[in-house]
Amino acid sequence: MDKTKIAIPVFGLQVSPRCDCAREMLFLEFENGEIVSRITASMEGMNPLQRIRTIYASGITLLICGALPGFFRRMIEAQGIRIMHAGVVEIDVLIEHLKRGELNSMVPRAHRGRRKRGRDGCPWMNSKEWLNDNGRR
């Protein structure tokens, strides 16, 4: 039996661009690729620590969101919860991909895992157009 609990911050009909600012959180429980539980909880008026406690208390294993501050990310990861950045996508489209096990196709390449970037964190800064003859800016 494959059971997965997922939390998704909601903004209208889409994944919220900022997890810490979302007014609602969608909690989904999947079993063998089917939704067995779907609960929407209000997060309005909660401070970041209250939001983190609510997410942790729900027993989720994965948080799918648009973006979140470093403090929020570190606190969530310290609880053993994985984080995936999906960008701003419609919730129904995301759920269909989750049912088919195609989550990686929804996640922008830059967010699939950490990778070494160019100078100052910008991948294009090591391009030949940006560097002079000595390999410096």
N, CA, C and O of each residue as an XYZ file, in Angstrom:
548
protein
N       0.832     -1.180      0.000
C       0.000      0.000      0.000
C       0.882      1.250      0.000
O       1.666      1.456      0.926
N       0.756      2.078     -1.028
C       1.550      3.294     -1.145
C       0.712      4.482     -0.688
O      -0.232      4.880     -1.371
N       1.059      5.056      0.483
C       0.316      6.177      1.041
C       1.192      7.417      1.062
O       2.333      7.365      1.521
N       0.664      8.541      0.565
C       1.398      9.796      0.541
C       0.478     10.915      0.995
O      -0.667     11.016      0.553
N       1.003     11.767      1.896
C       0.260     12.953      2.333
C       0.988     14.185      1.827
O       2.193     14.340      2.023
N       0.229     15.065      1.168
C       0.800     16.233      0.507
C       0.053     17.485      0.943
O      -1.166     17.462      1.112
N       0.791     18.584      1.124
C       0.185     19.886      1.397
C       0.521     20.829      0.246
O       1.649     20.848     -0.247
N      -0.476     21.612     -0.176
C      -0.298     22.571     -1.268
C      -0.930     23.894     -0.847
O      -2.135     23.935     -0.598
N      -0.154     24.983     -0.758
C      -0.741     26.292     -0.456
C      -1.557     26.770     -1.656
O      -1.133     26.640     -2.804
N      -2.720     27.318     -1.371
C      -3.676     27.660     -2.428
C      -3.855     29.172     -2.547
O      -3.946     29.882     -1.546
N      -3.902     29.652     -3.798
C      -4.227     31.033     -4.117
C      -5.232     30.988     -5.256
O      -4.858     30.813     -6.416
N      -6.490     31.143     -4.932
C      -7.545     31.018     -5.942
C      -7.630     29.577     -6.413
O      -7.908     28.679     -5.618
N      -7.391     29.347     -7.711
C      -7.413     28.002     -8.283
C      -6.003     27.475     -8.549
O      -5.831     26.426     -9.171
N      -4.988     28.220     -8.069
C      -3.602     27.866     -8.366
C      -2.794     27.604     -7.100
O      -3.224     27.905     -5.986
N      -1.604     27.032     -7.309
C      -0.638     26.911     -6.220
C      -0.208     28.333     -5.877
O       0.104     29.123     -6.767
N      -0.193     28.653     -4.598
C       0.175     30.001     -4.170
C       1.619     30.304     -4.528
O       2.495     29.460     -4.336
N       1.881     31.517     -5.055
C       3.263     31.867     -5.382
C       4.156     31.955     -4.142
O       5.370     31.779     -4.246
N       3.571     32.226     -2.970
C       4.326     32.273     -1.711
C       3.604     31.439     -0.669
O       2.456     31.719     -0.324
N       4.272     30.425     -0.175
C       3.676     29.514      0.799
C       3.322     30.228      2.099
O       2.283     29.952      2.699
N       4.184     31.144      2.535
C       3.965     31.817      3.806
C       2.859     32.868      3.759
O       2.461     33.389      4.801
N       2.360     33.185      2.570
C       1.296     34.184      2.435
C      -0.050     33.575      2.038
O      -1.044     34.293      1.923
N      -0.086     32.275      1.830
C      -1.321     31.624      1.371
C      -2.398     31.687      2.450
O      -2.120     31.500      3.635
N      -3.612     31.950      2.029
C      -4.743     31.994      2.971
C      -5.309     30.613      3.248
O      -5.946     30.388      4.278
N      -5.074     29.689      2.326
C      -5.585     28.316      2.487
C      -4.491     27.307      2.151
O      -3.578     27.578      1.371
N      -4.618     26.138      2.768
C      -3.703     25.032      2.488
C      -4.559     23.828      2.145
O      -5.501     23.494      2.864
N      -4.223     23.179      1.038
C      -4.924     21.974      0.613
C      -4.109     20.770      1.077
O      -2.932     20.644      0.737
N      -4.729     19.895      1.845
C      -4.084     18.676      2.319
C      -4.683     17.498      1.558
O      -5.890     17.260      1.613
N      -3.836     16.771      0.855
C      -4.268     15.621      0.065
C      -3.620     14.356      0.602
O      -2.456     14.364      1.005
N      -4.376     13.277      0.606
C      -3.822     11.975      0.948
C      -4.078     11.045     -0.221
O      -5.219     10.824     -0.624
N      -2.994     10.503     -0.757
C      -3.066      9.578     -1.882
C      -2.787      8.170     -1.399
O      -1.922      7.946     -0.553
N      -3.530      7.227     -1.950
C      -3.260      5.824     -1.702
C      -3.380      5.093     -3.025
O      -4.449      5.068     -3.635
N      -2.274      4.496     -3.470
C      -2.215      3.796     -4.753
C      -2.670      4.679     -5.916
O      -3.386      4.221     -6.807
N      -2.253      5.944     -5.903
C      -2.562      6.855     -6.998
C      -3.949      7.474     -6.971
O      -4.308      8.205     -7.894
N      -4.727      7.206     -5.952
C      -6.076      7.773     -5.828
C      -6.170      8.655     -4.593
O      -5.545      8.367     -3.573
N      -6.951      9.731     -4.682
C      -7.150     10.614     -3.540
C      -8.128      9.955     -2.580
O      -9.254      9.628     -2.956
N      -7.693      9.761     -1.333
C      -8.583      9.188     -0.321
C      -9.047     10.251      0.672
O     -10.016     10.050      1.405
N      -8.341     11.388      0.687
C      -8.730     12.480      1.577
C      -8.313     13.802      0.954
O      -7.198     13.939      0.451
N      -9.228     14.783      0.992
C      -8.960     16.122      0.458
C      -9.563     17.133      1.426
O     -10.784     17.243      1.541
N      -8.692     17.876      2.124
C      -9.148     18.839      3.130
C      -8.512     20.189      2.836
O      -7.307     20.276      2.596
N      -9.320     21.237      2.854
C      -8.818     22.597      2.709
C      -8.919     23.276      4.065
O      -9.996     23.336      4.658
N      -7.787     23.790      4.559
C      -7.754     24.441      5.873
C      -7.385     25.910      5.711
O      -6.531     26.262      4.897
N      -8.032     26.753      6.488
C      -7.724     28.179      6.470
C      -6.425     28.433      7.229
O      -6.215     27.897      8.317
N      -5.561     29.251      6.647
C      -4.295     29.628      7.281
C      -4.288     31.122      7.598
O      -3.282     31.675      8.043
N      -5.419     31.754      7.362
C      -5.519     33.189      7.542
C      -5.302     33.568      9.008
O      -5.866     32.951      9.911
N      -4.486     34.580      9.224
C      -4.222     35.069     10.574
C      -3.145     34.293     11.322
O      -2.811     34.640     12.455
N      -2.593     33.240     10.701
C      -1.548     32.452     11.369
C      -0.181     33.067     11.100
O       0.089     33.544      9.998
N       0.678     33.053     12.117
C       2.055     33.486     11.903
C       2.842     32.298     11.335
O       2.326     31.181     11.317
N       4.078     32.515     10.873
C       4.833     31.419     10.254
C       4.980     30.180     11.140
O       4.879     29.061     10.636
N       5.212     30.343     12.424
C       5.365     29.186     13.304
C       4.061     28.398     13.435
O       4.078     27.168     13.488
N       2.953     29.094     13.485
C       1.652     28.411     13.542
C       1.400     27.643     12.248
O       0.871     26.532     12.274
N       1.776     28.229     11.129
C       1.617     27.546      9.841
C       2.463     26.268      9.802
O       1.998     25.213      9.370
N       3.706     26.384     10.260
C       4.601     25.224     10.273
C       4.047     24.132     11.182
O       4.074     22.955     10.822
N       3.547     24.510     12.352
C       2.953     23.525     13.270
C       1.745     22.839     12.640
O       1.571     21.629     12.785
N       0.913     23.606     11.944
C      -0.275     23.039     11.287
C       0.141     22.049     10.202
O      -0.435     20.967     10.087
N       1.133     22.421      9.415
C       1.621     21.535      8.351
C       2.196     20.259      8.959
O       1.897     19.158      8.495
N       3.025     20.406      9.999
C       3.651     19.240     10.628
C       2.607     18.344     11.300
O       2.679     17.119     11.199
N       1.648     18.953     11.979
C       0.625     18.176     12.700
C      -0.265     17.371     11.758
O      -0.864     16.378     12.172
N      -0.358     17.788     10.500
C      -1.200     17.076      9.545
C      -0.563     15.759      9.099
O      -1.231     14.921      8.493
N       0.718     15.576      9.394
C       1.399     14.332      9.045
C       1.833     14.228      7.599
O       2.037     13.126      7.092
N       1.979     15.365      6.923
C       2.371     15.321      5.512
C       3.827     14.922      5.356
O       4.630     15.072      6.277
N       4.154     14.412      4.181
C       5.526     14.044      3.860
C       6.103     14.924      2.756
O       7.313     14.931      2.529
N       5.226     15.674      2.063
C       5.661     16.502      0.940
C       4.872     17.800      0.908
O       3.645     17.790      1.001
N       5.578     18.921      0.774
C       4.965     20.233      0.596
C       5.288     20.680     -0.820
O       6.457     20.778     -1.194
N       4.252     20.952     -1.606
C       4.440     21.448     -2.970
C       4.022     22.914     -2.963
O       2.887     23.239     -2.617
N       4.943     23.797     -3.345
C       4.629     25.222     -3.260
C       5.308     26.005     -4.366
O       6.129     25.476     -5.115
N       4.947     27.284     -4.455
C       5.577     28.165     -5.420
C       6.939     28.611     -4.916
O       7.952     28.400     -5.583
N       6.967     29.222     -3.753
C       8.213     29.680     -3.139
C       7.978     29.859     -1.653
O       6.839     29.978     -1.204
N       9.066     29.878     -0.891
C       8.964     30.137      0.536
C      10.283     30.685      1.045
O      11.342     30.368      0.504
N      10.224     31.513      2.094
C      11.451     32.097      2.627
C      12.371     31.034      3.230
O      11.924     29.946      3.593
N      13.658     31.360      3.330
C      14.644     30.427      3.857
C      14.313     29.915      5.244
O      14.466     28.724      5.516
N      13.857     30.800      6.131
C      13.494     30.396      7.486
C      12.396     29.333      7.461
O      12.485     28.307      8.136
N      11.370     29.599      6.675
C      10.236     28.684      6.558
C      10.714     27.341      5.996
O      10.337     26.286      6.505
N      11.537     27.381      4.955
C      12.062     26.168      4.325
C      12.870     25.338      5.314
O      12.682     24.126      5.420
N      13.777     26.002      6.043
C      14.618     25.278      7.010
C      13.786     24.634      8.111
O      14.068     23.507      8.519
N      12.780     25.325      8.589
C      11.919     24.781      9.648
C      11.128     23.573      9.146
O      10.997     22.579      9.859
N      10.605     23.654      7.931
C       9.842     22.541      7.346
C      10.748     21.337      7.136
O      10.394     20.217      7.504
N      11.921     21.566      6.541
C      12.855     20.468      6.279
C      13.361     19.841      7.579
O      13.640     18.643      7.615
N      13.484     20.636      8.649
C      13.926     20.104      9.944
C      12.903     19.122     10.520
O      13.242     18.294     11.365
N      11.664     19.216     10.066
C      10.610     18.300     10.519
C      10.559     17.037      9.659
O       9.709     16.172      9.872
N      11.466     16.931      8.692
C      11.515     15.746      7.835
C      10.550     15.791      6.663
O      10.260     14.763      6.051
N      10.055     16.972      6.354
C       9.104     17.131      5.250
C       9.877     17.576      4.009
O      10.645     18.537      4.059
N       9.669     16.870      2.894
C      10.286     17.251      1.612
C       9.552     18.447      1.024
O       8.351     18.615      1.236
N      10.278     19.272      0.287
C       9.686     20.442     -0.357
C       9.956     20.359     -1.849
O      11.082     20.102     -2.274
N       8.910     20.578     -2.641
C       9.047     20.660     -4.093
C       8.433     21.966     -4.551
O       7.318     22.318     -4.168
N       9.185     22.679     -5.382
C       8.693     23.941     -5.928
C       8.052     23.670     -7.273
O       8.703     23.175     -8.193
N       6.761     23.999     -7.388
C       6.028     23.732     -8.618
C       5.752     24.987     -9.409
O       5.167     24.911    -10.489
N       6.150     26.131     -8.911
C       5.802     27.367     -9.587
C       4.306     27.602     -9.444
O       3.645     26.956     -8.631
N       3.781     28.513    -10.220
C       2.344     28.805    -10.162
C       1.654     27.986    -11.240
O       1.802     28.246    -12.434
N       0.899     26.991    -10.794
C       0.201     26.094    -11.702
C      -1.193     25.850    -11.126
O      -1.392     25.960     -9.916
N      -2.148     25.522    -11.978
C      -3.501     25.250    -11.490
C      -3.505     23.978    -10.651
O      -2.861     22.986    -10.993
N      -4.239     24.029     -9.553
C      -4.309     22.908     -8.601
C      -4.809     21.639     -9.294
O      -4.240     20.566     -9.097
N      -5.856     21.750    -10.096
C      -6.428     20.563    -10.749
C      -5.421     19.901    -11.703
O      -5.361     18.674    -11.790
N      -4.644     20.707    -12.407
C      -3.620     20.167    -13.306
C      -2.549     19.449    -12.487
O      -2.105     18.362    -12.856
N      -2.140     20.054    -11.383
C      -1.144     19.446    -10.508
C      -1.643     18.115     -9.943
O      -0.895     17.138     -9.896
N      -2.895     18.078     -9.518
C      -3.469     16.847     -8.958
C      -3.513     15.735    -10.005
O      -3.231     14.579     -9.689
N      -3.861     16.069    -11.237
C      -3.872     15.060    -12.301
C      -2.471     14.473    -12.519
O      -2.319     13.267    -12.709
N      -1.460     15.334    -12.489
C      -0.087     14.853    -12.637
C       0.321     13.999    -11.439
O       1.036     13.010    -11.601
N      -0.126     14.370    -10.242
C       0.171     13.575     -9.056
C      -0.455     12.184     -9.160
O       0.175     11.188     -8.806
N      -1.687     12.120     -9.645
C      -2.374     10.829     -9.791
C      -1.637      9.900    -10.747
O      -1.589      8.688    -10.542
N      -1.061     10.491    -11.802
C      -0.343      9.692    -12.802
C       1.124      9.471    -12.432
O       1.853      8.791    -13.154
N       1.554     10.049    -11.302
C       2.946      9.894    -10.886
C       3.912     10.695    -11.727
O       5.078     10.322    -11.857
N       3.443     11.798    -12.304
C       4.255     12.623    -13.204
C       4.612     13.956    -12.571
O       4.598     14.988    -13.242
N       4.930     13.942    -11.293
C       5.199     15.191    -10.597
C       6.402     15.920    -11.166
O       6.369     17.146    -11.270
N       7.475     15.209    -11.543
C       8.676     15.872    -12.055
C       8.409     16.682    -13.315
O       9.115     17.655    -13.579
N       7.410     16.302    -14.094
C       7.121     17.071    -15.305
C       6.491     18.423    -14.980
O       6.473     19.316    -15.827
N       5.971     18.581    -13.752
C       5.353     19.839    -13.346
C       6.356     20.775    -12.674
O       6.103     21.975    -12.561
N       7.480     20.240    -12.231
C       8.447     21.024    -11.469
C       9.447     21.650    -12.422
O      10.066     20.946    -13.220
N       9.616     22.983    -12.351
C      10.603     23.618    -13.223
C      11.991     23.009    -13.009
O      12.332     22.637    -11.886
N      12.786     22.904    -14.064
C      14.106     22.261    -13.977
C      14.981     22.862    -12.886
O      15.730     22.140    -12.229
N      14.898     24.159    -12.686
C      15.748     24.817    -11.693
C      15.429     24.371    -10.272
O      16.254     24.551     -9.376
N      14.252     23.794    -10.043
C      13.844     23.425     -8.693
C      13.863     21.927     -8.436
O      13.399     21.489     -7.383
N      14.378     21.137     -9.347
C      14.385     19.682     -9.158
C      15.496     19.222     -8.237
O      15.559     18.042     -7.893
N      16.334     20.086     -7.846
C      17.431     19.756     -6.956
C      18.494     20.816     -7.090
O      18.540     21.536     -8.087
N      19.338     20.915     -6.105
C      20.369     21.938     -6.162
C      21.411     21.556     -7.200
O      21.768     20.387     -7.346
N      21.877     22.534     -7.896
C      22.931     22.310     -8.870
C      23.894     23.477     -8.803
O      23.538     24.571     -8.363
N      25.098     23.235     -9.237
C      26.092     24.290     -9.203
C      25.754     25.324    -10.259
O      25.492     24.996    -11.417
N      25.766     26.564     -9.842
C      25.451     27.652    -10.753
C      26.699     28.461    -11.050
O      27.763     28.218    -10.481
N      26.558     29.415    -11.939
C      27.667     30.289    -12.287
C      27.969     31.280    -11.179
O      27.474     31.153    -10.059
N      28.771     32.248    -11.502
C      29.153     33.281    -10.541
C      27.937     33.954     -9.931
O      26.964     34.242    -10.628
N      27.992     34.203     -8.643
C      26.930     34.900     -7.912
C      25.566     34.240     -8.080
O      24.540     34.912     -7.968
N      25.538     32.941     -8.347
C      24.281     32.226     -8.439
C      23.551     32.360     -9.755
O      22.449     31.828     -9.888
N      24.113     33.044    -10.737
C      23.450     33.229    -12.026
C      24.109     32.335    -13.073
O      25.298     32.499    -13.343
N      23.371     31.390    -13.674
C      23.975     30.465    -14.626
C      24.535     31.136    -15.869
O      25.483     30.622    -16.462
N      23.982     32.262    -16.280
C      24.421     32.903    -17.512
C      25.671     33.747    -17.316
O      26.257     34.196    -18.301
N      26.105     33.980    -16.069
C      27.250     34.859    -15.840
C      28.577     34.244    -16.256
O      29.570     34.964    -16.354
N      28.633     32.946    -16.503
C      29.870     32.337    -16.978
C      29.899     32.215    -18.491
O      30.818     31.613    -19.046
N      28.917     32.770    -19.156
C      28.887     32.696    -20.613
C      30.004     33.550    -21.203
O      30.492     34.478    -20.559
N      30.399     33.233    -22.419
C      31.506     33.944    -23.074
C      31.184     35.418    -23.280
O      32.082     36.258    -23.243
N      29.934     35.734    -23.494
C      29.551     37.125    -23.709
C      29.752     37.949    -22.435
O      30.027     39.147    -22.500
N      29.615     37.309    -21.299
C      29.693     38.013    -20.026
C      31.134     38.133    -19.537
O      31.492     39.145    -18.935
N      31.962     37.127    -19.781
C      33.340     37.128    -19.304
C      34.258     37.760    -20.336
O      34.054     37.601    -21.540
N      35.275     38.482    -19.860
C      36.255     39.052    -20.803
C      37.322     38.008    -21.130
O      37.176     36.845    -20.754
N      38.367     38.396    -21.808
C      39.397     37.448    -22.254
C      40.096     36.717    -21.113
O      40.577     35.600    -21.305
N      40.160     37.321    -19.935
C      40.846     36.712    -18.797
C      39.927     35.848    -17.947
O      40.343     35.345    -16.903
N      38.699     35.672    -18.372
C      37.746     34.881    -17.593
C      37.159     35.659    -16.425
O      36.629     35.073    -15.481
N      37.255     36.978    -16.495
C      36.687     37.817    -15.438
C      35.636     38.747    -16.032
O      35.578     38.976    -17.240
N      34.819     39.264    -15.145
C      33.778     40.194    -15.596
C      34.332     41.489    -16.076
O      33.577     42.369    -16.486
